[in-house]
Amino acid sequence: MDHADILIVGAGAAGLMAGIWAGRTNPRRRIVLLDGARKIGAKILVAGGGRCNVTHDVVAESAYTGSSRNAIKKVLRRFDVAQTVAFFREIGVELKREDTGKLFPVTDDAHTVLNALLGAAADANARILNPRRVETIERVEDGFVVRGAWGSLAAAQVVLATGGCALPKSGSDGHGYALAQALGHTLTPRIFPALVPLVLERGHVLRDLSGISTEVTLSVHAGSGKRLAEIGGSLLCTHFGISGPAVLDISRYYLDARAQDSAATLVVNWLPMFTAETFEQHILAHPHDGALRTLGDHLPDRLARALLDQARIAAGTTFGALTREQRRALVSAVCALRLPITGDRGYTYAEVTAGGVPLSEIRLETMESRVCPGLYLCGEICDVDGRIGGYNFQWAWASGYVAGTAV
């Protein structure tokens, strides 16, 4: 049986990082990465529209959810943004900051990032073997034995960097969770898509506005009316429902809320500069202003007209001509429109997975399992998911670094 000192299951962002830093920390150890995909790094190549949003200029634990933010912070501070930028510069990837705070390679090409990581792994003597899907991992007296259709391999230490369920064609189909459970770990009660587009009921007006994008505020409300989460950003109307950064960011909060409360709702404010109260005051203070013209100053014309139709108000109506019922209908349609979400686009279109192995089962100073000594976990398999904008990659780099230096 072939043997490795360190076996890393998964050669995505976190796995590559673990392999690189394991090799750099102790060059004498034999490091092998096994990955089931025919082509390594699919998620890296599709990230950021093919440009790879490597990280964000400011990364705080408040951008993440899942396990406790204090636990997440302990890992993030071990390999922060400055260290990430320096690391990528060292391996030949210069990063640039965009107005949103996102950091991309100056080449605007994700291949630059992947090729540099693969080169750094080779330089660290971390050997990548693929396609070699790991089907089982068995704990034995002196380490582990991993098996697949390709054969078996023994290792003193194993790093699980299998990813979650998002983008299953890349190989992250959730099998890593079964591997973790077989070695004694538990999973969060819910595992579901995050950073995922949402589907609106058939016939909804927004599905007819495909291609329109505008800045909004989205909020999730419990059935009791309590506001659970609020996020601002761009919303994109599509043929199936809604997408765009704000929708992706709010999706995990909405889906989580609905799983616990079937009466939970998603609400959009199309004019974030107003609240429902201040917009109504604006209407009352400007009786001669046309409703369509006012909305058109801030929104695409087709969307403005659709919102007036929603409130059953003719396009040429002035604010002063509105009845009390019409005024309230307009305020509701513009500042507090409930969106009838029927589902999400699933893991195929999700950018990350919510849920996974709780950080409470991992020693955060090393990413070693508390329940299975010699086993380490990093990346998306952990119960950590961040907002759009490079945050999930930063978790991969940081947790991969901690696991790699520890093993």
Beta strands, then each sheet from edge to edge (+ up, - down):
strand 1: 2-9
strand 2: 31-34
strand 3: 55-56
strand 4: 64-66
strand 5: 95-97
strand 6: 102-105
strand 7: 126-129
strand 8: 136-140
strand 9: 143-148
strand 10: 151-160
strand 11: 192-194
strand 12: 198-200
strand 13: 213-221
strand 14: 227-237
strand 15: 241-243
strand 16: 265-269
strand 17: 337-339
strand 18: 341-344
strand 19: 352-354
strand 20: 362-363
strand 21: 368-369
strand 22: 375-377
strand 23: 384-386
sheet 1: 7+ 2+ 1+ 10+ 9- 8+
sheet 2: 7+ 2+ 1+ 10+ 22+
sheet 3: 3+ 6- 5+
sheet 4: 4+ 23-
sheet 5: 11+ 19-
sheet 6: 17+ 16- 13+ 14- 15+ 12- 18+
sheet 7: 20+ 21-
end
